[in-house]
């Protein structure tokens, strides 16, 4: 049945953004651009032993939640997955996927909390990396799904106003002053002003520095970086290296930092809710170990409601930004340690250290390799911030085997219009 085509009902959504239905023979079929409850006509893209990848040919019976996409580039552009779906349905679908992933590993949280929706379903994103056309006039955009084909965009409705204005000004500047060799650009704009980083796949030449100064002044950028590769690697920075954003914690407004090439949460409003949730969960802890701390997005706010915080991060830039922000906010009960997380956990374990609470905010791969060491540190509480429900479920199962129970699980919709899922699981030692 490798060329099968037919009709089916969409039962649910899967992690990755596609809908799930079943063929008459019971085989699972994955279909993009659909909504649970819809009746659709599909055809096979590829048949696997256990499932079918299909394309959507026609929506026969549409969901009441099907809406007109807010971007003319959808669905060709790979940046979004669910612009055809009403936002409240997106949040519901993500919450269902999160619960399904957790329950599949035998984890039953004591409390499933109401998901936190984004105040803005569009115009929320404060950080983006765009690809650029290799030749011809300046064009920036995103790759189409599962390819390296550029979809140029003049304006992205998911980006915030500052990011879009910066993108517009870049287009005007490069139309007047063509600049060859740019392969990508990165915009940070979580607060006032913007940082811009340009990536070149070639060595720098003398005229590049002149253009950098003209671009920095012409756009009024808070900071500008240009990274050249191909032969000798070099980077030039003009203006500030960091941009600031605010977080309210324990009744105090904190000024936190992010910099060139550094990780930053994409949605500042949801990040505020996320930080408040973690602080509430761990408030009153005497000693907190903040692993994968970045520049202190959680560690600095936690220092207001805890005795001491040890923040561990391997990236030099993030540690430098975190230390500067800690000084700016007068947080002398917080220490940043520049070291790999695995090495730190092993060393603390050998020293016999104990922590009342541990914060885990790992990359998508999760933290499986260090979980036995964390268990041996014997924290009373663990707050696990995850951007991947699959690895979260796996790691929670290992923590449960180590004597912890999940007391709460909550979705935070950091990325509207996409399938990406941010969540927090709070665990307590049994």
C-alpha positions in Angstrom: 0.0 0.0 0.0 3.0 2.3 -0.6 0.8 4.5 -2.9 -2.2 4.5 -0.7 -4.6 7.5 -0.8 -7.8 7.8 1.1 -9.9 9.5 3.7 -9.5 9.5 7.5 -10.5 11.3 10.7 -7.8 13.2 12.6 -7.9 12.0 16.2 -5.2 14.0 17.9 -1.9 15.9 17.4 1.5 14.5 17.8 4.7 16.1 19.1 6.3 17.5 16.0 3.2 19.3 14.8 1.3 16.7 12.7 -2.1 15.3 13.2 -2.7 11.6 13.8 -5.3 9.4 12.2 -5.7 5.7 11.5 -6.2 3.9 8.2 -8.9 1.3 7.8 -6.3 -1.4 8.5 -5.4 0.3 11.8 -2.0 1.8 10.7 -1.2 5.2 12.1 -1.1 8.1 9.6 0.7 11.4 10.3 -0.7 14.4 8.4 0.5 18.1 8.5 -1.8 21.1 8.5 -4.8 19.4 10.1 -6.8 19.8 13.4 -8.3 17.1 15.6 -11.8 16.2 14.6 -11.4 17.0 11.0 -12.2 14.5 8.2 -9.6 14.8 5.4 -8.4 13.2 2.2 -4.7 12.3 2.2 -2.1 10.5 0.1 1.1 8.7 1.0 4.5 10.5 1.1 6.3 7.5 2.6 5.1 4.2 4.1 7.1 2.9 7.0 6.7 -0.4 8.8 4.7 1.0 11.7 3.2 4.2 10.3 2.6 6.4 7.2 3.8 9.9 6.4 1.0 11.5 4.4 0.2 14.8 2.7 -3.0 16.7 3.1 -4.9 16.8 -0.2 -8.3 18.1 0.9 -10.2 19.0 4.1 -13.5 17.4 3.7 -15.0 18.4 7.1 -13.2 21.3 8.7 -12.9 22.0 12.4 -14.7 25.1 13.7 -11.2 26.0 15.0 -9.7 26.3 11.5 -8.7 29.9 10.9 -7.1 31.9 8.1 -3.3 32.0 8.7 -1.9 35.4 9.8 1.1 35.2 7.4 1.1 34.9 3.6 4.2 32.7 3.8 2.5 30.0 5.7 2.8 27.0 5.3 5.8 27.3 2.9 8.0 28.9 5.6 9.4 26.5 8.1 9.1 28.9 11.0 5.5 28.1 12.0 3.4 24.9 12.1 -0.1 25.7 13.4 -1.2 29.1 12.0 -4.2 27.3 10.5 -5.4 26.5 14.1 -7.2 28.9 16.5 -4.8 29.8 19.3 -6.9 28.3 22.1 -6.8 25.0 20.3 -3.1 25.2 20.0 -2.7 25.5 23.7 -5.1 22.6 24.3 -3.2 20.4 21.8 0.1 21.1 23.4 -1.2 20.4 26.9 -2.6 17.1 25.6 0.7 16.1 23.9 2.7 17.0 27.1 0.4 14.8 29.3 0.5 12.0 26.8 4.3 12.0 26.7 4.5 11.9 30.5 1.9 9.3 31.1 3.5 7.0 28.5 6.5 6.7 30.9 4.2 5.8 33.8 4.5 9.2 35.4 1.3 10.6 37.1 1.8 14.1 38.4 0.0 14.8 41.7 -1.3 18.1 40.1 -1.8 19.1 36.5 -1.9 22.9 36.5 -3.7 25.1 34.0 -1.6 25.8 31.0 -0.2 29.3 30.7 -1.1 30.8 27.3 0.9 33.6 25.7 -0.7 37.1 26.1 0.1 37.6 22.4 -0.3 34.8 19.8 1.5 37.0 17.3 4.2 39.6 17.6 5.8 38.0 20.6 9.2 36.8 19.5 12.1 38.9 20.6 14.9 36.8 19.2 15.4 35.2 15.8 18.0 33.9 13.4 17.3 34.4 9.7 19.1 32.9 6.7 20.2 35.1 3.8 20.3 34.6 0.1 23.8 33.6 -1.1 23.7 35.8 -4.2 21.8 38.7 -5.8 20.0 41.4 -3.8 19.7 41.1 -0.1 17.0 38.7 1.1 16.5 37.3 4.5 14.0 34.7 5.7 13.6 31.1 6.9 14.1 27.8 5.4 11.1 25.9 4.1 10.3 22.7 6.0 12.7 19.8 5.7 14.9 21.7 3.2 17.5 24.5 2.8 15.3 26.4 0.4 15.1 30.0 1.5 11.6 31.6 1.9 12.4 35.3 1.9 10.2 37.4 4.3 9.8 41.2 4.3 8.0 41.1 7.6 7.4 38.2 10.0 4.1 38.5 12.1 5.5 36.3 14.8 8.4 38.7 15.5 8.0 41.7 17.8 7.9 45.2 16.4 11.6 46.0 17.1 12.8 42.8 15.3 10.6 43.6 12.3 11.7 47.3 12.2 15.4 46.2 12.4 14.8 43.8 9.5 13.1 46.6 7.5 16.0 49.0 8.1 18.5 46.3 7.1 16.7 45.8 3.8 16.8 49.5 3.1 20.5 49.8 4.1 21.6 46.8 2.0 19.6 48.1 -1.0 21.6 51.3 -0.9 24.9 49.7 0.1 25.1 46.1 -1.2 27.3 43.8 1.0 28.3 40.4 -0.3 28.8 37.3 1.7 26.2 37.5 4.5 24.8 34.0 5.1 22.7 34.6 8.3 21.7 37.3 10.8 20.6 37.2 14.4 18.4 39.8 16.1 18.0 40.2 19.9 15.4 42.7 21.0 13.9 41.7 24.3 13.7 45.3 25.6 14.6 48.7 24.2 17.1 48.7 21.4 18.4 45.8 19.4 21.5 43.7 19.0 22.4 42.5 15.5 24.9 39.8 14.5 25.8 39.2 10.9 27.4 35.9 9.8 29.8 35.8 6.8 31.2 32.6 5.2 34.4 34.4 4.1 37.3 36.2 5.6 37.0 39.9 6.4 38.3 42.7 4.2 39.1 46.3 4.9 35.8 47.6 3.5 33.8 45.4 5.9 34.8 47.4 8.9 33.8 50.7 7.1 30.4 49.2 6.3 30.0 48.0 9.9 30.5 51.5 11.3 28.0 52.9 8.7 25.4 50.2 9.6 25.8 50.6 13.4 25.3 54.4 13.1 22.7 54.3 10.4 20.4 51.8 12.2 21.0 53.2 15.7 21.8 49.7 17.0 22.5 49.0 20.6 25.3 46.6 19.4 26.5 45.1 16.2 28.7 42.0 15.7 30.1 40.6 12.5 31.5 37.1 12.4 33.7 36.1 9.5 34.7 32.5 8.7 36.4 30.8 5.8 40.1 30.7 6.5 40.8 32.7 9.6 37.9 33.2 12.0 37.4 36.7 13.3 34.7 38.8 14.9 34.2 42.6 15.1 31.9 44.2 17.7 30.7 47.8 17.8 28.7 49.2 20.6 27.3 47.1 23.5 27.7 43.4 23.7 24.6 42.9 25.8 20.9 43.8 25.7 18.8 43.9 28.8 15.4 42.6 29.7 13.3 42.9 32.9 11.9 40.3 35.2 9.7 41.0 38.2 10.6 38.8 41.2 9.7 39.1 44.9 8.3 42.6 44.2 11.5 43.8 42.6 12.2 44.6 39.0 15.5 42.9 37.9 17.5 43.9 34.9 18.9 40.7 33.3 21.2 40.4 30.3 21.6 38.5 27.0 24.3 38.9 24.5 25.6 38.0 21.0 25.1 34.3 20.2 23.6 33.6 23.7 20.4 31.8 24.5 17.5 33.9 25.5 13.8 33.0 26.0 11.9 34.1 22.9 8.7 35.3 24.6 9.3 37.8 27.4 5.7 37.8 28.8 5.6 34.0 29.1 9.2 34.0 30.5 7.9 36.3 33.3 5.3 33.7 34.2 7.8 30.9 34.0 10.2 32.6 36.3 7.5 33.4 38.8 6.3 29.8 38.8 9.8 28.4 39.5 10.4 31.0 42.3 7.1 30.1 43.9 8.0 26.4 43.8 11.4 26.9 45.4 10.9 29.9 47.6 12.5 29.6 51.1 15.1 27.1 50.0 18.4 27.7 51.8 20.7 26.4 49.1 19.8 26.2 45.4 21.9 24.6 42.7 21.0 26.2 39.3 22.3 23.9 36.5 22.4 25.1 32.9 21.9 28.5 34.4 22.6 30.6 31.3 23.0 34.3 32.3 20.8 33.9 35.4 17.3 33.9 34.0 16.2 31.8 37.0 19.2 32.1 39.3 19.1 35.8 39.8 15.4 36.0 40.6 15.8 32.9 42.9 18.5 34.7 44.8 15.7 37.1 46.1 13.8 34.2 47.8 16.6 31.8 48.8 19.6 31.8 51.1 22.3 31.1 48.5 22.3 30.2 44.8 25.2 28.4 42.9 24.6 29.0 39.1 26.5 26.6 36.8 27.1 27.4 33.1 29.9 26.3 30.7 29.5 29.2 28.2 31.9 32.1 28.9 29.7 34.8 27.4 26.7 33.7 29.5 28.7 33.6 32.7 30.1 37.0 32.1 26.6 38.4 31.4 25.2 36.7 34.5 28.0 38.0 36.8 27.5 41.5 35.5 23.7 41.3 36.0 24.2 40.0 39.5 26.4 43.0 40.4 23.9 45.4 38.7 21.1 44.0 40.9 23.1 43.8 44.1 22.8 40.0 44.4 25.8 39.0 46.6 24.2 35.6 47.6 24.6 34.3 44.1 27.8 32.8 42.6 28.3 31.9 38.9 30.6 28.9 38.2 32.0 28.5 34.7 32.1 24.8 34.3 30.4 21.9 32.6 27.4 20.6 34.5 28.5 17.0 34.6 31.9 17.9 36.0 30.3 20.1 38.6 27.8 17.5 39.8 30.6 14.9 40.1 32.8 17.3 42.1 30.0 18.4 44.4 29.0 14.8 45.0 32.6 13.9 46.0 32.7 16.9 48.4 29.5 15.6 50.1 27.6 18.8 49.2 23.8 19.0 49.8 21.3 21.4 48.3 17.7 22.0 49.3 16.7 22.5 45.7 18.0 22.0 42.2 17.0 23.8 39.0 17.4 22.0 35.7 17.0 24.0 32.5 18.8 21.7 30.0 18.9 21.8 26.1 16.5 19.6 24.1 18.6 16.5 24.8 17.7 16.6 28.5 19.9 15.6 31.5 20.0 11.8 31.5 23.7 11.5 32.0 23.8 13.5 35.3 20.6 12.4 36.9 22.2 9.7 39.2 24.6 12.3 40.5 21.7 14.8 41.1 19.8 12.1 43.1 22.9 11.5 45.2 23.0 15.3 46.1 19.6 14.6 47.8 17.8 17.9 47.0 14.4 18.1 48.6 12.9 19.8 45.5 13.7 19.8 41.8 12.3 22.2 39.3 12.8 20.8 35.7 12.3 23.4 32.9 11.9 21.5 29.6 11.6 22.4 25.9 11.2 18.8 24.9 8.4 16.6 26.4 10.0 13.4 25.1 13.3 13.8 27.0 11.4 15.3 30.0 9.3 12.1 30.3 12.4 10.0 30.0 14.2 12.0 32.7 11.2 12.1 35.1 11.0 8.4 35.0 14.6 8.1 36.0 14.1 10.6 38.8 11.0 8.7 40.0 13.2 5.6 40.2 15.6 7.6 42.3 13.0 8.4 44.9 11.2 11.6 43.6 7.6 12.2 42.8 6.2 14.8 40.4 4.0 17.1 42.5 3.1 19.4 39.6 3.3 19.8 35.8 2.5 22.9 33.8 2.7 24.0 30.2 4.0 27.5 29.4 3.3 28.4 25.7 6.5 30.1 24.9 6.1 29.6 21.1 2.6 30.2 19.7 2.0 29.1 16.1 4.6 26.3 16.5 4.5 22.8 17.9 7.3 23.6 20.5 6.4 22.9 24.1 7.9 24.5 27.2 6.9 23.1 30.6 7.9 22.9 34.2 7.8 19.8 36.3 8.3 20.3 40.1 9.4 17.2 42.0 9.8 16.4 45.7 11.9 13.8 47.4 9.7 11.0 48.9 
